Amino acid sequence: MIAFDQVSLEYLPGRYALEDVSFTLNAGSFTFLTGHSGAGKSSLLRLVARLERPSSGDIQIGNIHYNQLKPRQEPALRQQMGIVFQDNQLLTDRSVFDNVAFPLIIGGYRYADIKTRVSAALKRVGLADKAFENPQVLSGGEQQRIGIARAVVARPKLLLADEPTGNLDPDISAEIMQLFMQFNASGVTVLFATHDQSLLNTFGYPRLQLNQGRLTGASMESTPQTGHPSGRATAR
Ligand SMILES: Nc1ncnc2c1ncn2[C@@H]1O[C@H](COP(=O)(O)OP(=O)(O)OP(=O)(O)O)[C@@H](O)[C@H]1O
């Protein structure tokens, strides 16, 4: 469960990236986070990932209240999350394998575990045969798959995606979307920021809609054409 309770993010005096945002997402849900460019989608995801602190309000993940979180608890919290970025932020001087292994190396995993988990993650995203390639020789869609494998390699409970299909053509976007749906089907909560209207129209998941930093709507869509909505987005 993710809950925002009257969360604001003021980046300059009187200038808000988010203002008074409250909502609850159930564990295991898939939710689109939508809104125009500059609406506050990245800011909201950065707050969930605790890459940024709210100016006011509280954020709750499961039974953890961020307001009460101690610095030594933060690494364990981050281990529960995977993040996928639009520009995938890959290390171009390392192999695909090393890129995916990165969070595990930081997390102090043993090499045998790293090998097993990276191989499994690459298999899940269809890149098992590309492990020792350089990411730069792969296509845009394949590079985004590397970013997804890196996000899921530590088996997070929560997957945050910031416009992960932003630079991809529609067919590849739909394939990437299917991957997120598969992770969701195996129990991972997904919060997926996008303003791609064709994805929003095709997959009828609940939405959190931002406009100029304010939550303007949360909806439960009717039966989707392709997706399997689970959970509920509730604005409060
Ligand atoms: N640290 C900051 N310094 C200056 N402006 C900021 C800062 N953080 C957020 N903003 C502003 O807050 C607003 C929300 O930004 P944010 O990146 O969250 O929007 P977004 O919906 O993700 O946009 P996009 O789709 O273009 O990525 C924007 O107007 C942005 O310029």
The ligand as an SDF file (V2000), in Angstrom:
LIG
                    3D

 31 33  0  0  0  0  0  0  0  0999 V2000
   14.2660   21.1720   -7.9360 N   0  0  0  0  0  0  0  0  0  0  0  0
   13.5130   21.8700   -8.7890 C   0  0  0  0  0  0  0  0  0  0  0  0
   13.9360   23.0600   -9.2670 N   0  0  0  0  0  0  0  0  0  0  0  0
   13.1930   23.7570  -10.1200 C   0  0  0  0  0  0  0  0  0  0  0  0
   11.9900   23.3650  -10.5640 N   0  0  0  0  0  0  0  0  0  0  0  0
   11.5210   22.2060  -10.1300 C   0  0  0  0  0  0  0  0  0  0  0  0
   12.2590   21.3910   -9.2250 C   0  0  0  0  0  0  0  0  0  0  0  0
   11.5500   20.2740   -8.9860 N   0  0  0  0  0  0  0  0  0  0  0  0
   10.4140   20.4110   -9.7040 C   0  0  0  0  0  0  0  0  0  0  0  0
   10.4010   21.5700  -10.3770 N   0  0  0  0  0  0  0  0  0  0  0  0
    9.2920   22.0600  -11.2210 C   0  0  0  0  0  0  0  0  0  0  0  0
    8.1100   21.4380  -10.7280 O   0  0  0  0  0  0  0  0  0  0  0  0
    7.2500   21.0720  -11.8190 C   0  0  0  0  0  0  0  0  0  0  0  0
    6.9930   19.5830  -11.8170 C   0  0  0  0  0  0  0  0  0  0  0  0
    8.1210   18.8960  -12.3780 O   0  0  0  0  0  0  0  0  0  0  0  0
    8.1380   17.3360  -12.6860 P   0  0  0  0  0  0  0  0  0  0  0  0
    9.4600   17.0430  -13.3190 O   0  0  0  0  0  0  0  0  0  0  0  0
    7.7750   16.6140  -11.4660 O   0  0  0  0  0  0  0  0  0  0  0  0
    6.9720   17.2060  -13.7680 O   0  0  0  0  0  0  0  0  0  0  0  0
    6.6140   15.9970  -14.7670 P   0  0  0  0  0  0  0  0  0  0  0  0
    5.1390   15.8630  -14.7570 O   0  0  0  0  0  0  0  0  0  0  0  0
    7.4360   14.8050  -14.4250 O   0  0  0  0  0  0  0  0  0  0  0  0
    7.0900   16.5760  -16.1610 O   0  0  0  0  0  0  0  0  0  0  0  0
    7.6980   15.8000  -17.4600 P   0  0  0  0  0  0  0  0  0  0  0  0
    6.5820   14.9680  -18.0110 O   0  0  0  0  0  0  0  0  0  0  0  0
    8.0850   16.9300  -18.3670 O   0  0  0  0  0  0  0  0  0  0  0  0
    8.8710   15.0020  -16.9770 O   0  0  0  0  0  0  0  0  0  0  0  0
    7.9120   21.6040  -13.0710 C   0  0  0  0  0  0  0  0  0  0  0  0
    7.4010   22.8840  -13.3260 O   0  0  0  0  0  0  0  0  0  0  0  0
    9.3760   21.6500  -12.6830 C   0  0  0  0  0  0  0  0  0  0  0  0
   10.0490   22.6150  -13.4560 O   0  0  0  0  0  0  0  0  0  0  0  0
  1  2  1  0
  2  3  1  0
  2  7  2  0
  3  4  2  0
  4  5  1  0
  5  6  2  0
  6  7  1  0
  6 10  1  0
  7  8  1  0
  8  9  2  0
  9 10  1  0
 10 11  1  0
 11 12  1  0
 11 30  1  0
 12 13  1  0
 13 14  1  0
 13 28  1  0
 14 15  1  0
 15 16  1  0
 16 17  2  0
 16 18  1  0
 16 19  1  0
 19 20  1  0
 20 21  2  0
 20 22  1  0
 20 23  1  0
 23 24  1  0
 24 25  2  0
 24 26  1  0
 24 27  1  0
 28 29  1  0
 28 30  1  0
 30 31  1  0
M  END
$$$$
